[in-house]
Amino acid sequence: MADTPNTSTADEPTGEGEHQGANKPGGEQPAEGAEPAELTAERTAREAAEKRASEAETEAARLRRSNAAQKPDDVAALREEIRSEFATQLVRAEVRAAAAGRLRDPADALALVDVAALTGKGGEVDVKAVSAAVEKLIKDKPYLAAALDPNRQAPMWGDVGAGQRESAEPEPATPQDRLRRAYTTT
C-alpha cells in the first residue's frame, strides 16, 4: 500500500517540527535521514496491521470458496433442521389441544408426555397417538383430569371454614331479641 499524502491543515500539528532539536536537551538535531524511534515504531505497527488485514482478507475469500462448494449440503441440512423444529412445535400444539378440557392444566401434558414419540411419518402429527397418550396420562394420573362438570371448577383447596356462611336461624330483629336469645337456655 502506498503512503498517503499529508492532508493536514495549517492548524493541525504535522509532527514534522516536533522531533527537531526543540525537545532534545542541548538543542541537538537528529542526523539527516535518521528517523525518530516513535516514527519507526509507528510504521512497523502499521505494516504489521496491513499484513494481518491482507491475511484476513485472503482467509475470508478461502472460506467463501469453501462454503460455496458445500452450500447444497448445508441448505438441505438447514431445511431438515427447520422441518424437525416445526414438526415438534406442531406436535406440542396438538398435545395442548387434545389435553384442553380433559386436563386441569394442558401444560401438564407437555411436561409428562414424550412429544418426540408422537411424530408420524415424514414429520406429520399422529393424532391417534396424541389422543392415546393423553388418555394414558389421565388413566395413570387421574388427579390431573379436569372436573366432570365443565361449568364448575374443582376447588383448589378443601373447605377450610372461612368466608360468609348462611345461618341456620334468622337474624333477630332488635337488640333486645338478640339478648333474649343469648340468655335463653335450651
Phi, psi and omega in degrees: 000135182281153177294142179275148180289157180285115182248023182283153178269175184292335182281335183273141176288139182265346180086354183288321183269355185290328186259005177280161191324352185296323184269346183272142177295138179085358178068033181287145176259139176294155181298148180298129179088346178277138181260145175296156183297323180297317181293321178295317180295321179295316179296319179297317179295319179295318179297320178294320179293320178295322179294317178296320179296319179296318178295322179295320178295320178296316179295320178297318178297319179297318179294323177298316179297319180296316179293324179295325179290330183260002188303314181302321178293320180296319181295318179295318179294320178296318178298317180296320178296318179294318178299318180297314179296319180295318179297320178297318178295321178295318179296318179298319179294321179293321178296316177299318180294319180292327182277340181297128181086339180259334177241152177299316179231109181300338178294336177299323180296321179294326181283331188251351181253139177284101185292325183296330182282351184263005178274129180275199181293138175066021179085006179285152179277127177271096186297321180295319179293324178295313180298317179295322179294320179291319177299316180296321179296318179293322180291318181287325183228077185295339179292346177275346184294150178287162177297151181294322179271112184293341180277344183245121177279141176290140181293142178288323181233160176289175179289116182258006175080015180260158176101175183285140181234156172279134181273154181285327181250150177291154180291136179298148184284323183233165177295328179295321177297323179296314179295318179301316181294322182293323184266359178279132178263143179251000000 
